[in-house]
């Protein structure tokens, strides 16, 4: 069977220390040795993904902004889509009364209101990239994504308010504190479909690994979806095939079980 492997990054590819475990790293090097294509699919920006590739000596296609931008392994942009700046301005104004730190991503720009915000500093440390303090007027192109960093007690409620206020945007939770806002029609699933076509592989022969709600469409569209053990329990009820956690070599174990590596 000709196949391709798709993996979310945070909570899936990386452990809780934001590193690839030795066995997970070994799994992807084995895929390369067997000439099996793979791609990392994330809500991160490109500059938040490339350090992972460099650190682990890997080369692959990447999907950023949950499908808003696709770059092949040679650095060519295959797809980039978002929403206009005036919509982003409306979202920022809407969020003003709430305990939310907004992050604007455009191509590889990352703009924040306050670089000293502890939530921004934490994100910079995780993704090994630097934000720039500014406003929506500093955006040079369309907005690929707005990331909302919330109080965990309010994330779900704020997501519902955003969905009601902006029904034409794609608004999903990627963790207990993070809300991702993308253009309508942007999804990990559509990015996976595009890359399957690029590699001439039937999507029903593809594998995908994820751990959170913004991975659900990707998991549902492939023939072999795997959910990490660290995923929310409500998500486990939707995806029947599970593997070990991101701390316990879950991807390696699943690919071994399937005789892929």
VEXDREN-2710 file (C-alpha; in Angstrom, 1 decimal):
% VEXDREN-2710
k/r/px/py/pz
1/UNK/0.0/0.0/0.0
2/UNK/1.3/3.4/-1.0
3/UNK/0.7/5.7/2.0
4/UNK/1.5/9.1/3.5
5/UNK/1.8/10.1/7.2
6/UNK/0.3/13.3/8.6
7/UNK/1.1/14.5/12.1
8/UNK/-0.1/17.3/14.3
9/UNK/2.8/18.9/16.2
10/UNK/2.0/20.1/19.7
11/UNK/0.7/17.3/21.9
12/UNK/1.3/14.7/19.2
13/UNK/4.7/14.9/17.5
14/UNK/6.3/16.7/20.5
15/UNK/6.2/15.6/24.1
16/UNK/5.2/17.8/27.0
17/UNK/8.7/19.3/27.0
18/UNK/8.2/20.3/23.3
19/UNK/10.7/17.8/22.1
20/UNK/10.5/14.7/19.8
21/UNK/11.2/11.6/21.8
22/UNK/14.1/9.5/20.5
23/UNK/11.7/6.8/19.2
24/UNK/9.4/9.3/17.5
25/UNK/12.4/10.8/15.8
26/UNK/13.5/7.3/14.8
27/UNK/10.1/6.7/13.3
28/UNK/10.3/9.6/10.9
29/UNK/13.9/8.8/9.9
30/UNK/12.7/5.3/9.1
31/UNK/9.9/6.7/6.9
32/UNK/12.6/8.7/5.0
33/UNK/14.7/5.6/4.5
34/UNK/11.6/3.8/3.1
35/UNK/10.7/6.7/0.9
36/UNK/7.3/7.1/2.6
37/UNK/6.2/10.8/2.5
38/UNK/5.1/12.6/5.6
39/UNK/4.0/16.1/6.5
40/UNK/3.7/18.1/9.8
41/UNK/0.3/19.7/10.1
42/UNK/0.0/22.5/12.7
43/UNK/-1.6/25.7/13.8
44/UNK/1.9/27.1/14.1
45/UNK/3.5/29.5/11.7
46/UNK/6.3/28.3/9.4
47/UNK/8.9/29.9/11.6
48/UNK/7.5/27.8/14.5
49/UNK/7.8/24.6/12.5
50/UNK/11.2/24.9/10.8
51/UNK/13.2/24.7/14.1
52/UNK/11.7/21.3/14.7
53/UNK/12.9/20.1/11.3
54/UNK/16.4/21.5/11.8
55/UNK/16.8/20.1/15.3
56/UNK/15.8/16.6/14.2
57/UNK/17.4/16.6/10.8
58/UNK/14.1/16.1/9.0
59/UNK/12.8/17.4/5.6
60/UNK/9.1/17.4/4.7
61/UNK/6.1/19.3/3.5
62/UNK/4.6/21.5/6.2
63/UNK/1.1/22.8/6.8
64/UNK/0.9/26.0/8.8
65/UNK/-2.1/27.9/10.3
66/UNK/-4.2/24.7/10.4
67/UNK/-4.3/24.7/6.6
68/UNK/-4.0/28.4/5.9
69/UNK/-0.5/27.9/4.4
70/UNK/1.2/24.9/2.7
71/UNK/4.9/24.8/1.9
72/UNK/6.6/21.9/0.2
73/UNK/9.9/20.4/1.4
74/UNK/11.8/22.6/-1.0
75/UNK/10.4/25.8/0.5
76/UNK/7.9/26.5/-2.3
77/UNK/4.5/28.0/-1.1
78/UNK/1.8/25.7/-2.5
79/UNK/-1.1/27.6/-0.9
80/UNK/-1.7/30.6/1.3
81/UNK/-5.1/32.0/2.1
82/UNK/-6.6/34.1/4.9
83/UNK/-9.0/37.0/5.5
84/UNK/-8.7/40.7/5.0
85/UNK/-7.2/43.1/7.6
86/UNK/-10.5/44.9/8.3
87/UNK/-12.0/41.6/9.5
88/UNK/-9.0/41.1/11.8
89/UNK/-9.5/44.7/13.1
90/UNK/-13.2/43.8/14.0
91/UNK/-12.1/40.7/15.8
92/UNK/-9.5/42.5/17.9
93/UNK/-12.1/45.2/18.9
94/UNK/-14.6/42.4/19.8
95/UNK/-12.0/40.8/22.1
96/UNK/-11.1/44.0/23.9
97/UNK/-13.4/43.5/27.0
98/UNK/-12.1/39.9/27.6
99/UNK/-9.0/38.5/29.2
100/UNK/-7.5/37.6/25.8
101/UNK/-4.1/38.2/24.3
102/UNK/-4.4/38.3/20.5
103/UNK/-1.7/37.2/18.0
104/UNK/-1.9/38.1/14.3
105/UNK/-0.2/35.9/11.8
106/UNK/0.3/36.9/8.1
107/UNK/2.6/34.7/6.0
108/UNK/5.5/34.6/8.4
109/UNK/4.7/37.8/10.3
110/UNK/3.7/37.3/14.0
111/UNK/2.3/40.5/15.5
112/UNK/1.2/41.0/19.1
113/UNK/0.0/43.9/21.2
114/UNK/2.4/43.3/24.1
115/UNK/5.6/41.3/23.8
116/UNK/5.9/41.4/27.6
117/UNK/2.7/39.4/28.1
118/UNK/3.6/36.2/29.9
119/UNK/1.4/34.2/27.5
120/UNK/3.3/35.6/24.5
121/UNK/6.7/34.9/26.1
122/UNK/5.6/31.4/26.8
123/UNK/4.6/30.8/23.2
124/UNK/7.9/32.3/21.9
125/UNK/9.8/29.8/24.1
126/UNK/7.7/26.9/22.9
127/UNK/7.9/27.6/19.2
128/UNK/11.5/29.1/19.2
129/UNK/10.3/32.1/17.2
130/UNK/10.0/35.8/18.0
131/UNK/6.9/37.9/17.8
132/UNK/6.9/41.6/16.9
133/UNK/5.0/44.2/18.8
134/UNK/2.6/46.2/16.6
135/UNK/-0.9/46.6/15.3
136/UNK/-3.1/45.3/12.5
137/UNK/-1.8/48.2/10.3
138/UNK/1.7/46.5/10.3
139/UNK/0.3/43.5/8.4
140/UNK/1.7/43.4/4.9
141/UNK/-0.7/40.9/3.4
142/UNK/-3.9/39.0/4.3
143/UNK/-4.2/37.6/7.8
144/UNK/-3.7/33.8/7.8
145/UNK/-4.7/33.4/11.4
146/UNK/-5.5/35.1/14.7
147/UNK/-4.5/33.1/17.8
148/UNK/-6.4/34.0/21.0
149/UNK/-4.7/33.2/24.3
150/UNK/-7.4/32.9/26.9
151/UNK/-8.0/32.3/30.6
152/UNK/-8.7/28.5/30.7
153/UNK/-12.0/29.1/32.6
154/UNK/-13.2/31.3/29.8
155/UNK/-11.9/29.7/26.6
156/UNK/-15.0/27.7/25.6
157/UNK/-17.4/30.6/26.4
158/UNK/-15.2/33.0/24.3
159/UNK/-15.1/30.6/21.4
160/UNK/-18.9/30.4/21.4
161/UNK/-19.2/34.2/21.4
162/UNK/-16.7/34.5/18.5
163/UNK/-18.6/31.9/16.5
164/UNK/-21.9/33.8/17.0
165/UNK/-20.2/37.1/16.1
166/UNK/-18.2/35.9/13.2
167/UNK/-20.2/33.0/11.6
168/UNK/-18.2/33.2/8.3
169/UNK/-14.9/32.3/10.0
170/UNK/-13.5/29.0/11.1
171/UNK/-13.0/29.2/14.9
172/UNK/-11.6/26.2/16.8
173/UNK/-10.0/25.4/20.1
174/UNK/-6.5/23.9/19.9
175/UNK/-6.0/23.6/23.7
176/UNK/-7.6/24.6/26.9
177/UNK/-6.3/28.2/26.5
178/UNK/-6.0/28.6/22.7
179/UNK/-8.6/29.6/20.1
180/UNK/-7.6/29.6/16.4
181/UNK/-9.4/31.9/14.0
182/UNK/-9.0/31.1/10.2
183/UNK/-10.8/32.0/7.0
184/UNK/-13.9/30.0/6.3
185/UNK/-13.0/26.9/4.4
186/UNK/-9.5/26.6/5.8
187/UNK/-8.9/23.3/7.5
188/UNK/-6.3/20.7/8.1
189/UNK/-8.5/18.3/6.2
190/UNK/-8.3/20.3/3.0
191/UNK/-4.6/20.6/3.3
192/UNK/-4.3/16.9/3.7
193/UNK/-6.4/16.3/0.6
194/UNK/-4.2/18.7/-1.4
195/UNK/-1.0/16.9/-0.3
196/UNK/-2.5/13.5/-1.0
197/UNK/-3.2/14.6/-4.5
198/UNK/0.3/16.1/-4.8
199/UNK/1.8/12.8/-3.9
200/UNK/-0.7/10.7/-5.9
201/UNK/-1.9/8.8/-2.9
202/UNK/-5.5/7.8/-2.1
203/UNK/-6.6/9.7/1.1
204/UNK/-8.1/6.4/2.3
205/UNK/-4.6/5.0/2.4
206/UNK/-3.2/7.9/4.5
207/UNK/-2.5/7.9/8.2
208/UNK/-3.0/10.9/10.5
209/UNK/-2.1/11.6/14.1
210/UNK/-3.7/14.2/16.4
211/UNK/-4.6/15.1/19.9
212/UNK/-7.2/17.9/19.9
213/UNK/-10.3/19.3/18.5
214/UNK/-8.6/21.2/15.7
215/UNK/-7.3/17.9/14.4
216/UNK/-10.7/16.3/14.1
217/UNK/-11.4/17.2/10.5
218/UNK/-8.0/15.8/9.5
219/UNK/-8.5/12.6/11.4
220/UNK/-12.0/12.1/9.9
221/UNK/-10.9/12.6/6.3
222/UNK/-8.1/9.9/6.2
223/UNK/-8.5/6.2/6.1
224/UNK/-6.3/5.5/9.1
225/UNK/-6.8/8.1/11.9
226/UNK/-5.0/7.8/15.3
227/UNK/-5.8/9.8/18.4
228/UNK/-3.1/10.2/21.0
229/UNK/-3.9/8.9/24.6
230/UNK/-3.5/12.5/25.9
231/UNK/-6.5/13.7/23.9
232/UNK/-9.6/15.0/25.6
233/UNK/-12.0/12.1/26.6
234/UNK/-14.9/13.6/24.5
235/UNK/-12.7/13.4/21.4
236/UNK/-11.8/9.8/22.1
237/UNK/-15.5/9.0/21.7
238/UNK/-15.4/10.4/18.2
239/UNK/-12.2/8.6/17.0
240/UNK/-12.0/4.9/17.8
241/UNK/-8.4/4.2/17.1
242/UNK/-6.0/5.4/19.8
243/UNK/-2.3/5.1/20.4
244/UNK/0.0/5.9/23.4
245/UNK/0.5/9.5/24.5
246/UNK/2.9/12.1/23.0
247/UNK/5.2/11.3/26.0
248/UNK/5.2/7.6/25.3
249/UNK/6.2/7.3/21.6
250/UNK/2.6/7.0/20.4
251/UNK/3.4/7.6/16.8
252/UNK/6.2/5.1/16.7
253/UNK/4.1/2.5/18.4
254/UNK/1.2/3.0/15.9
255/UNK/3.4/2.9/12.9
256/UNK/5.1/-0.3/14.2
257/UNK/1.7/-1.9/14.8
258/UNK/0.6/-1.1/11.2
259/UNK/3.9/-2.4/9.8
260/UNK/4.7/0.9/8.2
261/UNK/8.1/1.1/9.8
END
